């Protein structure tokens, strides 16, 4: 019989599974007529962020996802889902464009954390994340954020300040990785299992604490077992919310968003 540490660690491994559907898969299988847009209009196009315009049941939306690759080459190209400052700036550019044209924003989050290399720090990684949080807090259009795999630190939070926040059943969402937590607290990365249990990083934990709004269920062995079913489950949540948001005016939307995060903070 598995103990609690092993149960939680199984979820961590499922969140990181190499065959787990990525943001690109969900975008292709949930939205119609998706047109990808590129670049931050300043430095370069960060392939770790995929974003653009699409439609769902004839409703136009802006879609932004943190994307991991399926092969070693793709993962290197996408920096294993670790976003650079220009990636967050690209995401913000698309969000502001969505606000201008009154398109809801749908975000897919799957990252171990923002990239912390020297170049990223030189180009203002912390400021880019903070700017996203600042702008999202008052963005005058609905925002739906879904943690589909790993939700690591500020790198995830920069796309997760939503009116609705969901997690896939086997996703994780935390201030840092269990390995990082174990290294800092106990100077021993081999205690990552114990760290994962202590950190309360699963969808059930975060739903109980009120950090997320709901859990999107997965097939028994994980989203990779039946990826199209997982995409269908996500689509149902998005459609339900888009219909609800259609009846909410902008001032009420912003007030509800403010109240939501004040409540979480307390």
C-alpha positions in Angstrom: 0.0 0.0 0.0 1.4 3.4 -1.0 2.1 6.0 1.7 1.2 9.7 1.3 4.6 10.6 0.0 4.4 8.1 -2.8 0.9 9.1 -3.7 1.9 12.8 -4.1 5.1 11.9 -5.9 3.1 9.9 -8.4 1.2 13.1 -9.2 4.4 15.0 -9.6 5.6 12.4 -12.1 2.3 12.5 -14.0 2.5 16.3 -14.1 5.9 16.0 -15.7 5.2 12.9 -17.9 6.9 13.1 -21.3 3.7 12.2 -23.1 1.5 14.5 -21.2 -0.5 16.8 -23.6 1.2 20.2 -23.9 -0.3 23.6 -24.6 0.1 23.2 -28.4 -2.0 20.0 -28.3 -4.8 21.6 -26.4 -4.8 24.7 -28.6 -5.0 22.6 -31.7 -7.8 20.4 -30.3 -10.0 22.9 -28.5 -9.9 26.0 -30.7 -10.8 26.6 -34.4 -8.9 28.7 -36.9 -6.0 29.4 -34.6 -3.5 31.9 -35.9 -0.2 32.1 -34.1 1.3 35.5 -33.5 5.0 36.0 -32.8 7.5 38.3 -31.0 7.6 40.9 -28.2 8.3 43.8 -30.7 11.5 44.4 -28.8 14.0 41.5 -28.6 12.9 38.2 -30.2 10.3 35.5 -30.3 10.4 33.2 -27.3 9.3 29.7 -28.4 8.4 28.7 -24.9 5.2 30.9 -25.3 2.7 30.0 -28.0 0.0 32.6 -28.5 -2.5 33.9 -30.9 -6.1 34.3 -32.0 -8.7 31.5 -32.3 -12.3 30.7 -31.9 -14.4 28.3 -29.8 -18.0 27.8 -30.8 -17.9 30.9 -33.0 -16.6 33.0 -30.1 -13.3 34.8 -30.8 -10.6 34.5 -28.1 -6.9 35.1 -27.5 -5.0 32.0 -26.5 -1.7 31.9 -24.7 0.2 28.9 -23.5 3.5 28.0 -22.0 4.7 25.1 -24.2 7.0 22.2 -23.6 8.3 20.1 -26.5 7.7 16.4 -27.2 11.2 15.6 -28.4 14.7 16.6 -27.1 15.1 19.0 -30.1 11.7 20.6 -29.4 12.4 20.9 -25.7 15.7 22.6 -26.4 14.0 25.0 -28.8 11.3 25.8 -26.2 13.8 25.8 -23.3 11.8 23.1 -21.6 8.9 25.5 -20.9 11.1 27.9 -19.0 10.1 31.4 -20.3 12.5 34.3 -21.0 11.4 37.9 -20.3 10.6 38.4 -24.0 8.1 35.5 -23.7 6.2 37.2 -20.9 6.3 40.5 -22.9 4.9 38.6 -25.9 2.1 37.3 -23.7 1.4 40.7 -22.3 1.3 42.2 -25.9 -1.3 39.6 -26.8 -3.3 40.2 -23.7 -3.4 44.0 -24.3 -4.5 43.3 -27.9 -7.3 41.1 -26.5 -8.4 43.9 -24.3 -8.5 46.3 -27.2 -10.7 44.0 -29.3 -12.7 42.7 -26.4 -11.6 39.1 -26.7 -11.5 36.8 -23.6 -8.0 35.5 -22.8 -7.4 31.7 -22.2 -4.0 30.8 -20.7 -2.5 27.3 -20.5 0.3 27.0 -17.9 3.0 24.3 -17.9 6.4 25.4 -16.6 8.9 24.3 -14.0 9.5 28.1 -13.5 10.8 31.1 -15.4 14.2 30.8 -16.9 16.8 32.1 -14.4 19.9 32.4 -16.7 22.2 35.5 -16.8 20.7 36.8 -20.0 17.2 36.6 -18.7 18.1 38.5 -15.6 20.0 41.1 -17.6 16.8 41.6 -19.7 14.6 42.1 -16.7 13.0 38.7 -15.8 11.6 39.9 -12.5 10.2 43.1 -14.0 8.6 41.2 -16.9 6.7 38.9 -14.5 5.7 41.8 -12.2 4.5 43.8 -15.2 2.3 40.9 -16.3 0.8 40.6 -12.8 0.2 44.4 -12.6 -1.5 44.5 -16.0 -3.6 41.3 -15.6 -5.0 42.7 -12.3 -6.9 45.4 -14.3 -7.2 43.8 -17.8 -10.6 44.8 -19.1 -11.5 41.4 -20.5 -12.2 37.9 -18.9 -9.2 35.7 -18.2 -9.3 31.9 -17.7 -6.1 30.2 -16.6 -5.6 26.5 -16.6 -2.6 24.7 -15.0 -2.2 21.7 -17.3 1.1 20.2 -16.0 3.7 22.0 -13.8 2.8 25.4 -12.4 6.1 26.6 -11.0 6.7 29.8 -9.1 6.3 33.3 -10.6 6.9 31.8 -14.0 3.4 30.2 -13.8 1.8 33.1 -11.9 2.5 35.5 -14.7 -0.2 33.8 -16.7 -2.4 32.6 -13.9 -3.9 35.7 -12.5 -7.3 34.8 -13.9 -11.0 35.4 -13.2 -11.2 31.6 -13.2 -8.2 29.4 -12.3 -8.4 25.6 -12.9 -6.0 22.7 -12.5 -5.9 19.4 -14.3 -6.4 16.6 -11.8 -2.7 15.6 -11.8 -1.2 19.0 -12.3 1.0 20.7 -9.6 1.2 24.4 -8.6 3.8 25.7 -6.2 6.3 28.4 -5.3 9.1 26.2 -6.6 9.9 22.6 -7.4 10.0 19.9 -4.7 13.7 19.4 -5.5 14.4 23.2 -5.1 12.4 23.2 -1.8 14.4 20.2 -0.5 17.7 21.7 -1.5 17.0 25.0 0.3 15.4 23.6 3.4 17.3 20.4 4.0 20.3 20.8 1.7 19.4 17.4 0.3 17.6 17.1 -3.1 16.9 13.4 -2.4 14.2 14.5 0.0 12.1 15.9 -2.8 9.3 13.4 -2.0 9.0 14.7 1.5 9.1 18.2 0.2 6.3 17.6 -2.2 4.1 16.3 0.6 4.8 19.3 2.8 4.3 21.9 0.1 0.6 21.0 -0.6 1.0 21.3 -4.4 -1.7 19.0 -5.7 -5.0 20.1 -7.2 -6.9 18.7 -4.2 -4.8 20.8 -1.8 -5.1 24.0 -3.8 -8.9 23.6 -4.3 -9.3 23.1 -0.5 -7.3 26.3 0.2 -9.3 28.3 -2.3 -6.3 29.0 -4.6 -8.1 27.5 -7.6 -11.7 27.4 -8.6 -12.1 23.8 -9.7 -10.3 20.6 -10.7 -10.6 19.3 -14.3 -10.7 15.6 -14.2 -8.3 13.3 -16.1 -8.5 9.7 -17.3 -7.5 7.2 -14.7 -3.8 6.9 -15.7 -3.4 10.6 -16.5 -4.1 13.0 -19.4 -1.6 11.2 -21.6 -3.8 8.1 -21.6 -6.7 9.8 -23.4 -5.5 13.2 -24.5 -8.6 14.0 -26.6 -10.9 13.3 -23.7 -8.8 15.7 -21.6 -9.1 18.4 -24.2 -12.9 17.8 -24.3 -13.0 18.2 -20.5 -11.1 21.5 -20.7 -13.3 22.8 -23.5 -16.5 22.2 -21.4 -15.1 24.4 -18.6 -14.0 27.2 -21.0 -17.4 27.2 -22.8 -19.3 27.4 -19.5 -17.3 30.3 -18.3 -17.4 32.2 -21.6 -21.2 32.1 -21.5 -21.2 33.3 -17.9 -18.8 36.1 -18.6 -20.9 37.3 -21.5 -23.5 38.6 -18.9 -20.9 40.4 -16.7 -20.0 44.0 -17.4 -16.4 45.2 -17.2 -16.7 47.0 -13.8 -18.2 44.0 -12.2 -15.6 41.7 -13.7 -12.7 43.8 -12.3 -14.3 44.1 -8.9 -14.8 40.3 -8.7 -11.2 39.8 -9.8 -9.9 42.2 -7.1 -12.1 40.6 -4.4 -11.0 37.1 -5.5 -7.3 37.8 -5.0 -7.8 39.8 -1.8 -9.6 36.8 -0.4 -6.8 34.4 -1.5 -4.3 36.7 0.1 -6.1 36.6 3.4 
